[in-house]
Amino acid sequence: MADESKVSPDLEPQFDRSKLGKVLGEADITVTEEAILQFAEAVGETNPRFSQPGPDLEALPGMLAIINRPQARVQVRFPFATVGMPAGTTMEMFESVRPGDVLHVSVKLADVYVKTGRSGTMGFVVYDKEFVRKRDGKLVARVRQSSLTRP
Amino acid sequence: MTTADYTAIDVGDEAPGVVVHFTLDEVKSFLSIQGQQNRESRFTNPDVAAREGFGAKAVVPGRMGLAYLARALKEWLPEGRIAKLDVVFRSPTVQNTMHRAGAIVTDRSEKDGQVVLELDVYLETEDGQRPQRGAATVVLPRQ
């Protein structure tokens, strides 16, 4: 986690620090053929492997990054900033995702920190999600999503 | 779709890439996956984008750009497994602007009968701006 020892009090983020590193929520989601096809169409994918119904259909990588369940979040307030936006996403993918897969999703608050750079001072909040396939217990993917808040 | 003979892929090779214009209709189609296509936001309304400091044009969801980067990799290397994709949203990706989702190989290694490629990935505008950039690891079966 980021070192907050140099953050001045007026920049310090306000949140329930007991939540750091803890599982905030869990949910089971079923990946449907419809959702796979809708995602492929939304990004213009035409490879039949990702865009046509059939026994070989699998989800395009990137699809799990848009899964917004569970919606468990920690309220984080940065005294200096009000406008929030995504800062980046890291995905690690271990298994293909196919129609009918039931994925157990858990989300943790991984980090909260303040950074000052050329653009000014920004606050960052990082969540980690794990996707485990229920039928065989295999880890399908990890997704780390960072958001930043700025004045 | 252009696919590669990946046994010949080496450091410095570039993906053909995917060109996308990011129109409002395309963005709304992406947002519709989560039922958010009719919500007033920086993605659907330029006035909201301007009010929030993103400039005069509506912007593109970061995860949509990431999805195009994944698509560019899979189109070039369809037999590859994207093991890791790490993208930073460095600046707003604006709508109605031509972008190319691209990738370039920065390292190649072989391990356990597989070829592992490390790549830089980027979403690039016609004037060379890269609002999204990062790195990817793609694992291919060794032929």
Interface residues (C-beta under 8 A of the other chain):
Chain A: A35 Q38 F39 E41 A42 V43 G44 E45 T46 N47 R49 F50 L60 P61 G62 M63 A65 I66 N68 V83 M85 P86 A87 G88 T89 T90 M91 E92 M93 F94 S96
Chain B: M1 V18 V20 E26 S29 F30 S32 I33 Q34 E52 G53 P61 G62 R63 M64 L66 A67 Y68 L69 A70 R71 L73 K74 E75 P78 R81 I82 A83 K84 L85 D86 V87 V88 F89 G134
